[in-house]
Amino acid sequence: MLISMLWLSSGNQFKHSDSIIANHKVVAAFGTFTELELPDGSKVWLNAGSTLQYPDEFDNENRIVQLVGEAYFEVHSDENV
């Protein structure tokens, strides 16, 4: 089993409650898959050639990510809702 991670810092930013939050961009190399954990504890498995962008932190109401390709998400529920 081969797992590959490539972390790239991108110039893209998310708008978050009147402030700008930097985001992360993860690319799964072709022929591999990538496993990562989001800031809220949710786990993501990216399929080969897929890209996921997510912020440093999520706001209180939404957890928005940008996915190009295929991924499996194991999302942790928000116990405060």
C-alpha positions in Angstrom: 0.0 0.0 0.0 1.4 3.4 -1.0 0.2 6.6 0.7 1.4 9.9 -0.6 0.7 13.4 0.6 1.6 16.6 -1.0 0.8 19.8 1.0 0.8 23.0 -1.0 0.2 26.4 0.4 -2.1 28.3 -2.0 -2.9 31.9 -2.4 -6.6 31.2 -2.2 -8.4 32.4 0.9 -11.8 31.8 2.5 -14.0 34.6 3.7 -14.9 34.0 7.4 -17.0 36.4 9.4 -15.5 39.6 8.2 -12.0 38.2 8.3 -9.8 36.3 5.9 -8.6 32.7 6.8 -5.9 31.1 4.9 -6.5 27.6 3.5 -4.7 24.4 2.8 -4.6 22.5 -0.5 -3.9 18.8 -0.6 -3.3 16.9 -3.8 -3.3 13.1 -4.0 -0.7 12.0 -6.6 -1.8 9.8 -9.4 -1.6 6.1 -8.5 -2.0 6.8 -4.8 -4.5 7.9 -2.2 -4.1 10.4 0.6 -5.5 10.3 4.1 -5.8 13.5 6.1 -7.6 15.0 9.1 -9.5 18.3 8.9 -9.4 20.9 11.7 -12.7 19.6 13.2 -11.4 16.1 13.5 -13.1 14.7 10.4 -11.1 12.3 8.3 -10.8 12.4 4.5 -9.4 9.9 2.0 -8.6 11.5 -1.4 -8.6 9.3 -4.4 -5.7 9.5 -7.0 -5.5 12.8 -8.8 -8.0 14.5 -6.5 -7.6 17.9 -4.8 -9.1 19.2 -1.5 -8.9 22.8 -0.2 -10.0 23.6 3.4 -9.5 26.5 5.8 -7.3 26.6 8.9 -10.5 26.6 11.0 -14.2 26.2 10.3 -16.8 28.8 11.4 -19.6 27.9 13.9 -22.3 27.2 11.3 -20.6 25.8 8.2 -17.7 23.4 7.4 -17.0 24.2 3.8 -14.3 22.5 1.7 -13.6 22.5 -2.0 -13.1 19.1 -3.7 -12.1 18.3 -7.3 -12.2 14.6 -7.9 -13.2 11.8 -5.5 -13.0 11.5 -1.7 -14.5 9.6 1.2 -15.4 11.7 4.2 -15.8 10.4 7.8 -17.4 13.5 9.3 -17.6 14.1 13.0 -20.9 15.5 14.2 -21.1 18.8 16.0 -22.1 18.0 19.6 -23.2 21.6 20.2 -26.0 21.4 17.7 
